Amino acid sequence: MTLAGRIRQRLGVRMRSALAASAVVAVASVFTGIAFVWAARVILTRNVDQDTADRASQVAGALDDDTALAAMLRPSLRDRTVVQVLDADGHVLRASAVITGAQTISSLRPAPGEIQREQHELPVAHDVSFRITALGVATAAGQRTVLVAQSIDEIDEGTAAAVGALAVGLPLLTVIVGVATFLFVGRSLRPVDAMRRQAETITGRNLHTRLPVPPTADEIAALATTMNTMLDRIEAATEAQRRFVADASHELRSPLSTVVAGLDLVGEGPHVTRMRRESERMSRLIADLLLLARVDESGLQLRRSDVDLDDLVYLERERLALERPGLRVTTWAVPVRVSGDPHHLQRVLRNLVDNAARYAAGAVVLTTALSGEVAEITVADDGPGIPPAARDRIFDRFVRLDDDRSRKGGGTGLGLAIARDIVLAHGGTLTVEDAPAGGALLRLRLPVEFSGPAPDGRSTGRDEIS
């Protein structure tokens, strides 16, 4: 996954929406601010040009009246405007008092009736730009040029103020939009979060649970309705499958019992022995299917009592020694007592031991231990082991990993799945590790309500049967 993908996953929908909205507002605000400042400056500049053109027209109309012309040339501190009147050769004939004796303020020489404009600083006011309008005028005394210059410092100050306001307002607007989007999106996603929390509680044992449907008639409500419809279909299909498994397993028990009774009447022989072995395997498979069907339907019903785990280990050691005389069985037992269902815990240990014996090359090791309030049983073999990538999958139903762990060993793929369900019902854990001898080690941990370890806390001895 790329870095951008990992960032998107960590940010979440709310933060991504808030950042996206903030980015859009920020970009739009920047372009809008630039357009606003440019438009305001253009409008203000046009106003200055209009004012200077009007003033130039007024001066041109007063060229033949010295009194009116003198009034037009008076200093204007309010608008910071200066005026010059030039002859055809560019000599200054009349000028505002503040620039009397100065050189011409512009080199523009428009024809009569023509207006030209330029912008630059004047010698009388450094660091201040003036907008200059030149108007050509034809008089009886010859051609004249009227120059009117007005300071644009007010335009610069207004532009700077607008830029400053935008520099403060745009980030604030971006933050406000981002926070508002974050809050509004979070509020909109509350039904989704409620649906997610409810969906986390739905398992194969409570498929009747449904997702909450928000009262709003929007896409989220439609999603919740669609998901509930899907759960209806899954529940119906699952219930049909469970009924089929339970009914089929139950119905198979009677004919199987008849087959076993018939084999007892037939006598002995290699074919009869093989048929008995297959019948026993089928009986175990049917019993496992019935147990799983009950677990899926109503959960595992436990009858709690005090259970000595070391006694269970010794029983399995004796059974395995009788069934597999060529297998070396070693036990390291610490007396440990837990509160649980003895029948189901015995079944767990039997499934683990049978699994180890099925794939062991020549040895199986059984141990019990006590660590604080946790009792522990380990079952190890020296077989091919279990790859780390498959150690979670082996607890699924009907799972076989490879040719070494196949039907040839007599397994159905249900033993470890049943063991895990029973251990979870007791509040414990069942994990797979590497055995010291190179095979697989299955570690069973159960909470202890009462324990009776040996006084020194060590193993009471090492027993080995071969």
Secondary structure, 3 states (H helix, E strand, C coil): CCHHHHHHHHHHHHHHHHHHHHHHHHHHHHHHHHHHHHHHHHHHHHHHHHHHHHHHHHHHHCCCCHHHHHHHCCCECCCCEEEEEECCCCCEEEECHHHCCCCCCCCCCCCECCEEEEEEEECCEEEEEEEEEEEEEEECCEEEEEEEEEECHHHHHHHHHHHHHHHHHHHHHHHHHHHHHHHHHHHHCHHHHHHHHHHHCCCCCCCCCCCCCCCCCCHHHHHHHHHHHHHHHHHHHHHHHHHHHHHHHHHHHHHHHHHHHHHHHHCCCHHHHHHHHHHHHHHHHHHHHHHHHHHHHHCCCCCCEEEEHHHHHHHHHHHHHHHCCCCEEEEECCCCEEEECHHHHHHHHHHHHHHHHHHCCCEEEEEEEEECCEEEEEEEECCCCCCHHHCCHHHCCCCCCCHHHCHHHCCCCCHHHHHHHHHHHCCCEEEEEECCCCCEEEEEEEECCCCCCCCCCCCCCEEEEC
